[in-house]
Amino acid sequence: MWLLWIELGETCMGLHKLARELEETARQTAQMVEGITASLQTLGDQSLDCDSARSTAIRQIVMALQMQDRIEQRCADMARAARMMADHPEAASGSADEIWSSLTLDELRDDQLSGVAARARSGEIEFF
C-alpha cells in the first residue's frame, strides 16, 4: 500500500510539472501573438517612414517565428514526457525526474530554467 502511494505521488509530481509547463507554453504563445500584433501596428504607424516600419516589422516577425519554433519544441517534449508516463506508469512513478531530464529542451529539463523566456532580454535576431 505504501509503495502504491509513493508511486502515485511521483506520478502526480510529474503531472504537476506537466501542468506548469503547459501554463508556461500558453504564456509564451500569448507573447508570440503580442509580437505579431506589434509588427502589424508598426506597419500601420503613419509616423514612421515606410523603410523604417518595414525593417522594424521584419525584426518583430522573425522574433515571433523563433518563438513559434521554441513553442513547438516545448510541445513535442511535453507530449514525449506524457507518453512515457502513460506507457510506463511503473517507470514514471519512480523516475519522473528522469523522464523530464531526458527531454531535448533545456528549460524543460531544469526547473530553474522553466519560464526563463519571460525573464530573458531580447537580443540579436538569430535565423534558425
Backbone as CSV, one residue per row, in Angstrom:
resi,resn,N_x,N_y,N_z,CA_x,CA_y,CA_z,C_x,C_y,C_z
1,MET,0.825,-1.179,0.000,0.000,0.000,0.000,0.874,1.250,0.000
2,TRP,1.883,1.278,0.867,2.781,2.418,0.951,3.491,2.645,-0.381
3,LEU,3.931,1.574,-1.035,4.614,1.671,-2.319,3.692,2.263,-3.375
4,LEU,2.424,1.854,-3.370,1.454,2.398,-4.319,1.292,3.898,-4.096
5,TRP,1.229,4.324,-2.849,1.085,5.746,-2.549,2.295,6.527,-3.047
6,ILE,3.496,5.985,-2.851,4.715,6.636,-3.333,4.684,6.733,-4.854
7,GLU,4.282,5.641,-5.529,4.221,5.648,-6.990,3.222,6.687,-7.487
8,LEU,2.055,6.758,-6.867,1.057,7.746,-7.269,1.556,9.155,-7.008
9,GLY,2.245,9.337,-5.895,2.801,10.652,-5.579,3.823,11.095,-6.603
10,GLU,4.712,10.194,-7.028,5.716,10.520,-8.038,5.058,10.835,-9.377
11,THR,4.042,10.058,-9.739,3.334,10.306,-10.992,2.644,11.661,-10.941
12,CYS,2.018,11.977,-9.812,1.354,13.278,-9.664,2.355,14.410,-9.766
13,MET,3.556,14.219,-9.193,4.569,15.264,-9.303,4.931,15.489,-10.766
14,GLY,5.041,14.421,-11.538,5.321,14.555,-12.964,4.196,15.258,-13.688
15,LEU,2.958,14.973,-13.286,1.812,15.621,-13.913,1.695,17.083,-13.501
16,HIS,2.075,17.410,-12.265,2.075,18.810,-11.832,3.099,19.610,-12.633
17,LYS,4.244,19.003,-12.888,5.255,19.671,-13.711,4.709,19.865,-15.121
18,LEU,4.036,18.867,-15.655,3.433,18.996,-16.982,2.440,20.152,-17.007
19,ALA,1.630,20.270,-15.980,0.653,21.366,-15.910,1.360,22.722,-15.883
20,ARG,2.432,22.842,-15.094,3.183,24.109,-15.036,3.779,24.441,-16.404
21,GLU,4.298,23.428,-17.072,4.922,23.660,-18.379,3.876,24.014,-19.435
22,LEU,2.691,23.435,-19.326,1.613,23.815,-20.243,1.214,25.271,-20.024
23,GLU,1.159,25.693,-18.770,0.838,27.094,-18.467,1.911,28.026,-19.020
24,GLU,3.170,27.642,-18.890,4.260,28.448,-19.431,4.188,28.493,-20.961
25,THR,3.809,27.394,-21.574,3.676,27.368,-23.031,2.547,28.290,-23.487
26,ALA,1.470,28.313,-22.746,0.368,29.237,-23.062,0.844,30.680,-22.937
27,ARG,1.635,30.985,-21.907,2.171,32.335,-21.736,3.074,32.706,-22.908
28,GLN,3.942,31.779,-23.320,4.837,32.044,-24.433,4.062,32.225,-25.743
29,THR,2.975,31.477,-25.910,2.143,31.616,-27.105,1.510,33.009,-27.143
30,ALA,1.021,33.474,-26.010,0.438,34.818,-25.942,1.490,35.872,-26.263
31,GLN,2.698,35.671,-25.786,3.785,36.605,-26.057,4.119,36.619,-27.552
32,MET,4.063,35.455,-28.193,4.311,35.379,-29.632,3.260,36.184,-30.390
33,VAL,2.009,36.044,-30.006,0.922,36.779,-30.664,1.097,38.280,-30.450
34,GLU,1.547,38.676,-29.251,1.814,40.097,-28.996,2.880,40.627,-29.945
35,GLY,3.885,39.813,-30.239,4.933,40.214,-31.179,4.391,40.411,-32.581
36,ILE,3.517,39.535,-32.995,2.904,39.664,-34.324,2.009,40.896,-34.368
37,THR,1.248,41.111,-33.307,0.386,42.295,-33.220,1.220,43.570,-33.275
38,ALA,2.336,43.581,-32.578,3.222,44.751,-32.588,3.741,45.022,-33.998
39,SER,4.072,43.957,-34.731,4.565,44.166,-36.102,3.468,44.755,-36.991
40,LEU,2.235,44.330,-36.808,1.129,44.906,-37.586,0.916,46.371,-37.223
41,GLN,1.027,46.684,-35.940,0.888,48.081,-35.521,2.024,48.938,-36.090
42,THR,3.224,48.372,-36.125,4.363,49.085,-36.695,4.119,49.391,-38.167
43,LEU,3.632,48.394,-38.894,3.367,48.601,-40.324,2.295,49.656,-40.557
44,GLY,1.364,49.773,-39.636,0.285,50.752,-39.783,0.592,52.112,-39.192
45,ASP,1.767,52.256,-38.573,2.128,53.513,-37.928,2.483,54.566,-38.981
46,GLN,1.637,55.564,-39.130,1.815,56.619,-40.137,3.002,57.533,-39.815
47,SER,3.442,57.552,-38.558,4.542,58.442,-38.182,5.908,57.891,-38.599
48,LEU,5.965,56.630,-38.985,7.230,56.023,-39.416,7.325,56.041,-40.941
49,ASP,8.560,56.244,-41.428,8.710,56.126,-42.876,8.618,54.644,-43.249
50,CYS,8.269,54.392,-44.489,7.990,53.013,-44.941,9.167,52.071,-44.712
51,ASP,10.381,52.509,-45.041,11.548,51.637,-44.884,11.795,51.281,-43.415
52,SER,11.678,52.262,-42.560,11.872,52.034,-41.126,10.794,51.095,-40.575
53,ALA,9.558,51.323,-40.957,8.453,50.472,-40.497,8.642,49.039,-40.967
54,ARG,9.019,48.895,-42.231,9.233,47.552,-42.777,10.362,46.832,-42.049
55,SER,11.473,47.547,-41.840,12.629,46.949,-41.168,12.283,46.504,-39.747
56,THR,11.594,47.355,-39.014,11.192,47.020,-37.643,10.207,45.862,-37.632
57,ALA,9.226,45.897,-38.520,8.219,44.830,-38.583,8.862,43.492,-38.931
58,ILE,9.832,43.500,-39.824,10.523,42.249,-40.189,11.215,41.666,-38.970
59,ARG,11.921,42.506,-38.195,12.587,42.018,-36.975,11.571,41.427,-36.003
60,GLN,10.436,42.102,-35.837,9.408,41.628,-34.905,8.820,40.296,-35.376
61,ILE,8.607,40.159,-36.665,8.037,38.921,-37.212,9.030,37.770,-37.071
62,VAL,10.307,38.023,-37.352,11.324,36.968,-37.220,11.400,36.498,-35.769
63,MET,11.354,37.433,-34.825,11.386,37.049,-33.409,10.158,36.213,-33.052
64,ALA,8.989,36.570,-33.583,7.778,35.787,-33.324,7.910,34.390,-33.911
65,LEU,8.498,34.293,-35.097,8.690,32.975,-35.712,9.652,32.120,-34.889
66,GLN,10.660,32.735,-34.320,11.584,31.998,-33.453,10.853,31.497,-32.214
67,MET,9.942,32.282,-31.693,9.158,31.853,-30.536,8.299,30.647,-30.904
68,GLN,7.746,30.653,-32.113,6.919,29.527,-32.545,7.751,28.253,-32.559
69,ASP,8.982,28.337,-33.026,9.866,27.177,-33.074,10.112,26.647,-31.666
70,ARG,10.350,27.535,-30.712,10.579,27.135,-29.317,9.317,26.509,-28.728
71,ILE,8.166,27.090,-29.009,6.895,26.553,-28.513,6.657,25.162,-29.087
72,GLU,6.963,24.989,-30.356,6.803,23.674,-30.983,7.709,22.638,-30.310
73,GLN,8.947,23.021,-30.009,9.862,22.119,-29.300,9.314,21.765,-27.926
74,ARG,8.811,22.759,-27.198,8.239,22.519,-25.865,7.104,21.512,-25.957
75,CYS,6.189,21.728,-26.903,5.021,20.846,-27.044,5.449,19.425,-27.375
76,ALA,6.409,19.281,-28.282,6.890,17.943,-28.640,7.507,17.250,-27.429
77,ASP,8.297,17.976,-26.653,8.912,17.389,-25.460,7.872,17.023,-24.406
78,MET,6.892,17.900,-24.186,5.856,17.593,-23.191,5.029,16.392,-23.625
79,ALA,4.739,16.285,-24.919,3.998,15.124,-25.420,4.817,13.846,-25.210
80,ARG,6.118,13.933,-25.461,7.003,12.773,-25.253,6.992,12.360,-23.779
81,ALA,7.090,13.325,-22.881,7.087,13.016,-21.448,5.753,12.400,-21.030
82,ALA,4.649,12.956,-21.497,3.326,12.424,-21.143,3.169,11.000,-21.656
83,ARG,3.640,10.738,-22.870,3.543,9.370,-23.408,4.387,8.389,-22.602
84,MET,5.580,8.827,-22.205,6.446,7.956,-21.406,5.785,7.630,-20.068
85,MET,5.150,8.635,-19.450,4.475,8.393,-18.174,3.261,7.496,-18.361
86,ALA,2.547,7.654,-19.479,1.355,6.844,-19.745,1.722,5.410,-20.133
87,ASP,2.753,5.267,-20.966,3.142,3.940,-21.457,3.851,3.106,-20.400
88,HIS,4.518,3.750,-19.479,5.295,3.043,-18.464,5.010,3.638,-17.089
89,PRO,3.787,3.454,-16.592,3.454,4.062,-15.302,4.378,3.608,-14.177
90,GLU,4.854,2.379,-14.271,5.766,1.905,-13.219,7.099,2.633,-13.314
91,ALA,7.531,2.969,-14.517,8.777,3.731,-14.679,8.543,5.186,-14.301
92,ALA,7.396,5.714,-14.673,7.089,7.115,-14.371,7.018,7.348,-12.879
93,SER,6.527,6.347,-12.161,6.355,6.539,-10.729,7.685,6.711,-10.018
94,GLY,8.680,6.005,-10.448,9.964,6.079,-9.765,10.944,7.022,-10.425
95,SER,10.629,7.498,-11.620,11.638,8.274,-12.322,11.050,9.423,-13.134
96,ALA,10.097,10.126,-12.552,9.525,11.279,-13.255,10.628,12.278,-13.591
97,ASP,11.567,12.468,-12.664,12.682,13.378,-12.936,13.525,12.887,-14.104
98,GLU,13.718,11.572,-14.194,14.488,11.006,-15.309,13.784,11.262,-16.635
99,ILE,12.470,11.126,-16.637,11.705,11.378,-17.862,11.901,12.822,-18.300
100,TRP,11.733,13.761,-17.380,11.884,15.173,-17.730,13.318,15.483,-18.136
101,SER,14.289,14.889,-17.466,15.688,15.192,-17.790,16.121,14.600,-19.127
102,SER,15.344,13.683,-19.681,15.708,13.073,-20.962,15.233,13.896,-22.158
103,LEU,14.545,14.990,-21.906,13.976,15.787,-22.991,15.020,16.675,-23.653
104,THR,14.667,17.195,-24.804,15.586,17.985,-25.614,15.744,19.411,-25.115
105,LEU,14.652,20.075,-24.826,14.682,21.497,-24.489,15.164,21.693,-23.055
106,ASP,16.252,22.442,-22.886,16.866,22.620,-21.561,15.905,23.165,-20.527
107,GLU,15.015,24.083,-20.916,14.144,24.678,-19.900,13.124,23.677,-19.376
108,LEU,12.907,22.569,-20.067,12.041,21.521,-19.538,12.837,20.555,-18.661
109,ARG,14.118,20.426,-18.940,14.964,19.529,-18.152,15.240,20.072,-16.764
110,ASP,15.462,21.380,-16.703,15.920,22.005,-15.471,14.844,22.967,-14.965
111,ASP,14.280,22.669,-13.804,13.216,23.510,-13.246,13.657,24.961,-13.071
112,GLN,14.937,25.196,-12.848,15.436,26.559,-12.682,15.292,27.376,-13.967
113,LEU,15.242,26.705,-15.112,15.143,27.408,-16.393,13.708,27.556,-16.872
114,SER,12.774,26.883,-16.243,11.388,26.949,-16.691,10.873,28.375,-16.599
115,GLY,10.351,28.862,-17.700,9.831,30.222,-17.749,10.902,31.260,-17.967
116,VAL,12.113,30.838,-18.318,13.223,31.764,-18.496,12.943,32.757,-19.617
117,ALA,12.140,32.395,-20.589,11.838,33.308,-21.685,11.161,34.576,-21.191
118,ALA,10.430,34.480,-20.111,9.750,35.656,-19.562,10.746,36.631,-18.934
119,ARG,11.892,36.134,-18.515,12.881,36.979,-17.845,14.030,37.380,-18.755
120,ALA,14.167,36.721,-19.907,15.291,36.981,-20.811,15.052,38.243,-21.621
121,ARG,16.121,38.941,-21.897,16.032,40.111,-22.752,16.174,39.671,-24.197
122,SER,15.434,40.324,-25.056,15.557,40.020,-26.482,16.881,40.567,-26.969
123,GLY,17.596,39.726,-27.661,18.888,40.147,-28.190,18.840,40.227,-29.703
124,GLU,19.949,39.875,-30.276,20.031,39.885,-31.725,19.153,38.779,-32.299
125,ILE,18.671,39.043,-33.475,17.837,38.057,-34.166,18.739,36.941,-34.675
126,GLU,18.359,35.713,-34.392,19.076,34.557,-34.899,18.179,33.852,-35.896
127,PHE,18.683,33.635,-37.077,17.911,32.866,-38.055,18.165,31.407,-37.787
128,PHE,17.107,30.623,-37.755,17.228,29.226,-37.360,17.292,28.324,-38.528
